[in-house]
Amino acid sequence: MKNPDPYRGKILDYKAVALSFIEQTVDDVPITFIHIADRKHDYFLIMLKEKGNIKEHDDIRFWGTPIGTESFEAKDGKQRTAQVFFGSHIEKII
């Protein structure tokens, strides 16, 4: 998904691996930022709730709507682009 525009406002679901988390609380609202990857793409998932029992390297499924892209430098020093999703739900795949 190089261009998320045609998918904005639509709820999509993906299976991937949770890589890292940043959890914050703003005005008593929990916000979780999750870096997720599958075999082809990187994703950032923003959720207005806690991540629950999801841990790093868990296989997960998430539902959300794409809201844009974000570029970042990966651990290997290469520049990467990720799809950013506003998420509605995440669950661990058992």
CNS distance restraints for C-alpha pairs under 8 A (distance, minus, plus):
assign (resid   1 and name CA) (resid  83 and name CA) 7.65 0.50 0.50
assign (resid   4 and name CA) (resid   8 and name CA) 6.40 0.50 0.50
assign (resid   4 and name CA) (resid  66 and name CA) 6.01 0.50 0.50
assign (resid   4 and name CA) (resid  67 and name CA) 7.11 0.50 0.50
assign (resid   4 and name CA) (resid  68 and name CA) 6.25 0.50 0.50
assign (resid   4 and name CA) (resid  69 and name CA) 7.86 0.50 0.50
assign (resid   4 and name CA) (resid  83 and name CA) 7.68 0.50 0.50
assign (resid   5 and name CA) (resid  66 and name CA) 7.96 0.50 0.50
assign (resid   5 and name CA) (resid  68 and name CA) 7.81 0.50 0.50
assign (resid   7 and name CA) (resid  65 and name CA) 7.27 0.50 0.50
assign (resid   7 and name CA) (resid  66 and name CA) 6.60 0.50 0.50
assign (resid   8 and name CA) (resid  65 and name CA) 6.05 0.50 0.50
assign (resid   8 and name CA) (resid  66 and name CA) 5.56 0.50 0.50
assign (resid   8 and name CA) (resid  67 and name CA) 6.39 0.50 0.50
assign (resid   9 and name CA) (resid  65 and name CA) 5.90 0.50 0.50
assign (resid   9 and name CA) (resid  66 and name CA) 7.54 0.50 0.50
assign (resid  10 and name CA) (resid  64 and name CA) 7.81 0.50 0.50
assign (resid  10 and name CA) (resid  65 and name CA) 5.57 0.50 0.50
assign (resid  10 and name CA) (resid  66 and name CA) 7.87 0.50 0.50
assign (resid  11 and name CA) (resid  63 and name CA) 6.31 0.50 0.50
assign (resid  11 and name CA) (resid  64 and name CA) 5.04 0.50 0.50
assign (resid  11 and name CA) (resid  65 and name CA) 4.86 0.50 0.50
assign (resid  12 and name CA) (resid  63 and name CA) 5.53 0.50 0.50
assign (resid  12 and name CA) (resid  64 and name CA) 5.53 0.50 0.50
assign (resid  12 and name CA) (resid  65 and name CA) 6.05 0.50 0.50
assign (resid  13 and name CA) (resid  61 and name CA) 6.89 0.50 0.50
assign (resid  13 and name CA) (resid  62 and name CA) 5.47 0.50 0.50
assign (resid  13 and name CA) (resid  63 and name CA) 4.34 0.50 0.50
assign (resid  13 and name CA) (resid  64 and name CA) 6.55 0.50 0.50
assign (resid  14 and name CA) (resid  61 and name CA) 5.54 0.50 0.50
assign (resid  14 and name CA) (resid  62 and name CA) 5.58 0.50 0.50
assign (resid  14 and name CA) (resid  63 and name CA) 6.74 0.50 0.50
assign (resid  15 and name CA) (resid  38 and name CA) 7.16 0.50 0.50
assign (resid  15 and name CA) (resid  59 and name CA) 7.25 0.50 0.50
assign (resid  15 and name CA) (resid  60 and name CA) 5.70 0.50 0.50
assign (resid  15 and name CA) (resid  61 and name CA) 4.35 0.50 0.50
assign (resid  15 and name CA) (resid  62 and name CA) 6.62 0.50 0.50
assign (resid  16 and name CA) (resid  36 and name CA) 6.31 0.50 0.50
assign (resid  16 and name CA) (resid  37 and name CA) 5.47 0.50 0.50
assign (resid  16 and name CA) (resid  38 and name CA) 4.56 0.50 0.50
assign (resid  16 and name CA) (resid  39 and name CA) 8.00 0.50 0.50
assign (resid  16 and name CA) (resid  59 and name CA) 5.83 0.50 0.50
assign (resid  16 and name CA) (resid  60 and name CA) 5.53 0.50 0.50
assign (resid  16 and name CA) (resid  61 and name CA) 6.38 0.50 0.50
assign (resid  17 and name CA) (resid  36 and name CA) 5.53 0.50 0.50
assign (resid  17 and name CA) (resid  37 and name CA) 5.47 0.50 0.50
assign (resid  17 and name CA) (resid  38 and name CA) 6.20 0.50 0.50
assign (resid  17 and name CA) (resid  56 and name CA) 7.92 0.50 0.50
assign (resid  17 and name CA) (resid  57 and name CA) 5.65 0.50 0.50
assign (resid  17 and name CA) (resid  58 and name CA) 5.62 0.50 0.50
assign (resid  17 and name CA) (resid  59 and name CA) 4.55 0.50 0.50
assign (resid  17 and name CA) (resid  60 and name CA) 5.78 0.50 0.50
assign (resid  18 and name CA) (resid  34 and name CA) 6.90 0.50 0.50
assign (resid  18 and name CA) (resid  35 and name CA) 6.25 0.50 0.50
assign (resid  18 and name CA) (resid  36 and name CA) 4.59 0.50 0.50
assign (resid  18 and name CA) (resid  37 and name CA) 6.81 0.50 0.50
assign (resid  18 and name CA) (resid  54 and name CA) 7.73 0.50 0.50
assign (resid  18 and name CA) (resid  55 and name CA) 7.04 0.50 0.50
assign (resid  18 and name CA) (resid  56 and name CA) 5.38 0.50 0.50
assign (resid  18 and name CA) (resid  57 and name CA) 5.20 0.50 0.50
assign (resid  18 and name CA) (resid  58 and name CA) 5.58 0.50 0.50
assign (resid  18 and name CA) (resid  59 and name CA) 6.54 0.50 0.50
assign (resid  18 and name CA) (resid  60 and name CA) 6.66 0.50 0.50
assign (resid  19 and name CA) (resid  34 and name CA) 7.31 0.50 0.50
assign (resid  19 and name CA) (resid  35 and name CA) 5.41 0.50 0.50
assign (resid  19 and name CA) (resid  36 and name CA) 5.41 0.50 0.50
assign (resid  19 and name CA) (resid  37 and name CA) 7.12 0.50 0.50
assign (resid  19 and name CA) (resid  56 and name CA) 5.12 0.50 0.50
assign (resid  19 and name CA) (resid  57 and name CA) 5.56 0.50 0.50
assign (resid  19 and name CA) (resid  58 and name CA) 7.98 0.50 0.50
assign (resid  20 and name CA) (resid  34 and name CA) 5.79 0.50 0.50
assign (resid  20 and name CA) (resid  35 and name CA) 5.25 0.50 0.50
assign (resid  20 and name CA) (resid  36 and name CA) 7.37 0.50 0.50
assign (resid  20 and name CA) (resid  56 and name CA) 5.77 0.50 0.50
assign (resid  21 and name CA) (resid  32 and name CA) 6.90 0.50 0.50
assign (resid  21 and name CA) (resid  33 and name CA) 5.67 0.50 0.50
assign (resid  21 and name CA) (resid  34 and name CA) 4.62 0.50 0.50
assign (resid  21 and name CA) (resid  35 and name CA) 6.46 0.50 0.50
assign (resid  21 and name CA) (resid  56 and name CA) 7.80 0.50 0.50
assign (resid  22 and name CA) (resid  32 and name CA) 5.81 0.50 0.50
assign (resid  22 and name CA) (resid  33 and name CA) 5.08 0.50 0.50
assign (resid  22 and name CA) (resid  34 and name CA) 6.57 0.50 0.50
assign (resid  23 and name CA) (resid  30 and name CA) 7.21 0.50 0.50
assign (resid  23 and name CA) (resid  31 and name CA) 5.85 0.50 0.50
assign (resid  23 and name CA) (resid  32 and name CA) 4.52 0.50 0.50
assign (resid  23 and name CA) (resid  33 and name CA) 6.35 0.50 0.50
assign (resid  23 and name CA) (resid  50 and name CA) 7.42 0.50 0.50
assign (resid  24 and name CA) (resid  30 and name CA) 5.86 0.50 0.50
assign (resid  24 and name CA) (resid  31 and name CA) 5.24 0.50 0.50
assign (resid  24 and name CA) (resid  32 and name CA) 6.43 0.50 0.50
assign (resid  25 and name CA) (resid  29 and name CA) 5.27 0.50 0.50
assign (resid  25 and name CA) (resid  30 and name CA) 4.36 0.50 0.50
assign (resid  25 and name CA) (resid  31 and name CA) 5.80 0.50 0.50
assign (resid  26 and name CA) (resid  30 and name CA) 6.52 0.50 0.50
assign (resid  26 and name CA) (resid  31 and name CA) 7.23 0.50 0.50
assign (resid  29 and name CA) (resid  48 and name CA) 6.83 0.50 0.50
assign (resid  29 and name CA) (resid  49 and name CA) 7.23 0.50 0.50
assign (resid  30 and name CA) (resid  48 and name CA) 5.76 0.50 0.50
assign (resid  30 and name CA) (resid  49 and name CA) 4.94 0.50 0.50
assign (resid  30 and name CA) (resid  50 and name CA) 5.90 0.50 0.50
assign (resid  31 and name CA) (resid  46 and name CA) 7.15 0.50 0.50
assign (resid  31 and name CA) (resid  47 and name CA) 5.72 0.50 0.50
assign (resid  31 and name CA) (resid  48 and name CA) 4.60 0.50 0.50
assign (resid  31 and name CA) (resid  49 and name CA) 5.44 0.50 0.50
assign (resid  31 and name CA) (resid  50 and name CA) 6.57 0.50 0.50
assign (resid  32 and name CA) (resid  45 and name CA) 7.88 0.50 0.50
assign (resid  32 and name CA) (resid  46 and name CA) 5.81 0.50 0.50
assign (resid  32 and name CA) (resid  47 and name CA) 5.22 0.50 0.50
assign (resid  32 and name CA) (resid  48 and name CA) 6.50 0.50 0.50
assign (resid  32 and name CA) (resid  49 and name CA) 6.37 0.50 0.50
assign (resid  32 and name CA) (resid  50 and name CA) 5.93 0.50 0.50
assign (resid  32 and name CA) (resid  51 and name CA) 6.58 0.50 0.50
assign (resid  33 and name CA) (resid  44 and name CA) 6.80 0.50 0.50
assign (resid  33 and name CA) (resid  45 and name CA) 5.73 0.50 0.50
assign (resid  33 and name CA) (resid  46 and name CA) 4.75 0.50 0.50
assign (resid  33 and name CA) (resid  47 and name CA) 6.63 0.50 0.50
assign (resid  34 and name CA) (resid  44 and name CA) 5.60 0.50 0.50
assign (resid  34 and name CA) (resid  45 and name CA) 5.08 0.50 0.50
assign (resid  34 and name CA) (resid  46 and name CA) 6.57 0.50 0.50
assign (resid  35 and name CA) (resid  42 and name CA) 7.35 0.50 0.50
assign (resid  35 and name CA) (resid  43 and name CA) 5.98 0.50 0.50
assign (resid  35 and name CA) (resid  44 and name CA) 4.76 0.50 0.50
assign (resid  35 and name CA) (resid  45 and name CA) 6.59 0.50 0.50
assign (resid  36 and name CA) (resid  42 and name CA) 5.91 0.50 0.50
assign (resid  36 and name CA) (resid  43 and name CA) 5.02 0.50 0.50
assign (resid  36 and name CA) (resid  44 and name CA) 6.04 0.50 0.50
assign (resid  36 and name CA) (resid  45 and name CA) 7.31 0.50 0.50
assign (resid  37 and name CA) (resid  41 and name CA) 5.74 0.50 0.50
assign (resid  37 and name CA) (resid  42 and name CA) 4.38 0.50 0.50
assign (resid  37 and name CA) (resid  43 and name CA) 5.85 0.50 0.50
assign (resid  38 and name CA) (resid  42 and name CA) 6.64 0.50 0.50
assign (resid  41 and name CA) (resid  82 and name CA) 6.84 0.50 0.50
assign (resid  41 and name CA) (resid  83 and name CA) 7.97 0.50 0.50
assign (resid  42 and name CA) (resid  81 and name CA) 7.08 0.50 0.50
assign (resid  42 and name CA) (resid  82 and name CA) 4.69 0.50 0.50
assign (resid  42 and name CA) (resid  83 and name CA) 6.55 0.50 0.50
assign (resid  43 and name CA) (resid  82 and name CA) 4.84 0.50 0.50
assign (resid  43 and name CA) (resid  83 and name CA) 4.74 0.50 0.50
assign (resid  43 and name CA) (resid  84 and name CA) 5.74 0.50 0.50
assign (resid  43 and name CA) (resid  85 and name CA) 7.25 0.50 0.50
assign (resid  44 and name CA) (resid  82 and name CA) 6.51 0.50 0.50
assign (resid  44 and name CA) (resid  83 and name CA) 6.19 0.50 0.50
assign (resid  44 and name CA) (resid  84 and name CA) 4.66 0.50 0.50
assign (resid  44 and name CA) (resid  85 and name CA) 6.11 0.50 0.50
assign (resid  45 and name CA) (resid  64 and name CA) 7.97 0.50 0.50
assign (resid  45 and name CA) (resid  84 and name CA) 5.91 0.50 0.50
assign (resid  45 and name CA) (resid  85 and name CA) 4.80 0.50 0.50
assign (resid  45 and name CA) (resid  86 and name CA) 5.90 0.50 0.50
assign (resid  45 and name CA) (resid  87 and name CA) 5.89 0.50 0.50
assign (resid  46 and name CA) (resid  84 and name CA) 7.52 0.50 0.50
assign (resid  46 and name CA) (resid  85 and name CA) 6.14 0.50 0.50
assign (resid  46 and name CA) (resid  86 and name CA) 4.92 0.50 0.50
assign (resid  46 and name CA) (resid  87 and name CA) 5.70 0.50 0.50
assign (resid  47 and name CA) (resid  86 and name CA) 6.08 0.50 0.50
assign (resid  47 and name CA) (resid  87 and name CA) 5.00 0.50 0.50
assign (resid  47 and name CA) (resid  88 and name CA) 6.59 0.50 0.50
assign (resid  47 and name CA) (resid  89 and name CA) 7.89 0.50 0.50
assign (resid  48 and name CA) (resid  87 and name CA) 7.88 0.50 0.50
assign (resid  51 and name CA) (resid  90 and name CA) 7.37 0.50 0.50
assign (resid  53 and name CA) (resid  92 and name CA) 7.70 0.50 0.50
assign (resid  54 and name CA) (resid  58 and name CA) 6.49 0.50 0.50
assign (resid  54 and name CA) (resid  60 and name CA) 7.82 0.50 0.50
assign (resid  54 and name CA) (resid  91 and name CA) 7.24 0.50 0.50
assign (resid  54 and name CA) (resid  92 and name CA) 6.11 0.50 0.50
assign (resid  58 and name CA) (resid  92 and name CA) 6.63 0.50 0.50
assign (resid  58 and name CA) (resid  93 and name CA) 7.61 0.50 0.50
assign (resid  59 and name CA) (resid  92 and name CA) 6.00 0.50 0.50
assign (resid  59 and name CA) (resid  93 and name CA) 5.40 0.50 0.50
assign (resid  59 and name CA) (resid  94 and name CA) 7.70 0.50 0.50
assign (resid  60 and name CA) (resid  90 and name CA) 6.86 0.50 0.50
assign (resid  60 and name CA) (resid  91 and name CA) 5.57 0.50 0.50
assign (resid  60 and name CA) (resid  92 and name CA) 4.43 0.50 0.50
assign (resid  60 and name CA) (resid  93 and name CA) 5.08 0.50 0.50
assign (resid  61 and name CA) (resid  90 and name CA) 5.78 0.50 0.50
assign (resid  61 and name CA) (resid  91 and name CA) 5.50 0.50 0.50
assign (resid  61 and name CA) (resid  92 and name CA) 6.49 0.50 0.50
assign (resid  61 and name CA) (resid  93 and name CA) 6.60 0.50 0.50
assign (resid  62 and name CA) (resid  87 and name CA) 7.09 0.50 0.50
assign (resid  62 and name CA) (resid  88 and name CA) 7.72 0.50 0.50
assign (resid  62 and name CA) (resid  89 and name CA) 5.66 0.50 0.50
assign (resid  62 and name CA) (resid  90 and name CA) 4.29 0.50 0.50
assign (resid  62 and name CA) (resid  91 and name CA) 6.48 0.50 0.50
assign (resid  63 and name CA) (resid  87 and name CA) 5.74 0.50 0.50
assign (resid  63 and name CA) (resid  88 and name CA) 5.69 0.50 0.50
assign (resid  63 and name CA) (resid  89 and name CA) 5.28 0.50 0.50
assign (resid  63 and name CA) (resid  90 and name CA) 6.47 0.50 0.50
assign (resid  64 and name CA) (resid  85 and name CA) 5.75 0.50 0.50
assign (resid  64 and name CA) (resid  86 and name CA) 5.37 0.50 0.50
assign (resid  64 and name CA) (resid  87 and name CA) 3.94 0.50 0.50
assign (resid  64 and name CA) (resid  88 and name CA) 5.29 0.50 0.50
assign (resid  64 and name CA) (resid  89 and name CA) 7.11 0.50 0.50
assign (resid  65 and name CA) (resid  85 and name CA) 5.32 0.50 0.50
assign (resid  65 and name CA) (resid  86 and name CA) 5.45 0.50 0.50
assign (resid  65 and name CA) (resid  87 and name CA) 6.50 0.50 0.50
assign (resid  66 and name CA) (resid  83 and name CA) 6.85 0.50 0.50
assign (resid  66 and name CA) (resid  84 and name CA) 5.77 0.50 0.50
assign (resid  66 and name CA) (resid  85 and name CA) 4.28 0.50 0.50
assign (resid  66 and name CA) (resid  86 and name CA) 6.35 0.50 0.50
assign (resid  67 and name CA) (resid  83 and name CA) 7.83 0.50 0.50
assign (resid  67 and name CA) (resid  84 and name CA) 5.74 0.50 0.50
assign (resid  67 and name CA) (resid  85 and name CA) 5.56 0.50 0.50
assign (resid  67 and name CA) (resid  86 and name CA) 6.57 0.50 0.50
assign (resid  68 and name CA) (resid  83 and name CA) 6.10 0.50 0.50
assign (resid  68 and name CA) (resid  84 and name CA) 5.31 0.50 0.50
assign (resid  68 and name CA) (resid  85 and name CA) 7.35 0.50 0.50
assign (resid  69 and name CA) (resid  81 and name CA) 6.63 0.50 0.50
assign (resid  69 and name CA) (resid  82 and name CA) 5.54 0.50 0.50
assign (resid  69 and name CA) (resid  83 and name CA) 4.56 0.50 0.50
assign (resid  69 and name CA) (resid  84 and name CA) 5.31 0.50 0.50
assign (resid  70 and name CA) (resid  81 and name CA) 5.57 0.50 0.50
assign (resid  70 and name CA) (resid  82 and name CA) 5.29 0.50 0.50
assign (resid  70 and name CA) (resid  83 and name CA) 6.49 0.50 0.50
assign (resid  70 and name CA) (resid  84 and name CA) 6.64 0.50 0.50
assign (resid  71 and name CA) (resid  79 and name CA) 6.82 0.50 0.50
assign (resid  71 and name CA) (resid  80 and name CA) 5.54 0.50 0.50
assign (resid  71 and name CA) (resid  81 and name CA) 4.27 0.50 0.50
assign (resid  71 and name CA) (resid  82 and name CA) 6.28 0.50 0.50
assign (resid  72 and name CA) (resid  79 and name CA) 5.71 0.50 0.50
assign (resid  72 and name CA) (resid  80 and name CA) 5.39 0.50 0.50
assign (resid  72 and name CA) (resid  81 and name CA) 6.35 0.50 0.50
assign (resid  72 and name CA) (resid  82 and name CA) 7.90 0.50 0.50
assign (resid  73 and name CA) (resid  77 and name CA) 5.70 0.50 0.50
assign (resid  73 and name CA) (resid  78 and name CA) 5.61 0.50 0.50
assign (resid  73 and name CA) (resid  79 and name CA) 4.53 0.50 0.50
assign (resid  73 and name CA) (resid  80 and name CA) 6.02 0.50 0.50
assign (resid  74 and name CA) (resid  78 and name CA) 5.49 0.50 0.50
assign (resid  74 and name CA) (resid  79 and name CA) 6.19 0.50 0.50
assign (resid  74 and name CA) (resid  80 and name CA) 6.43 0.50 0.50
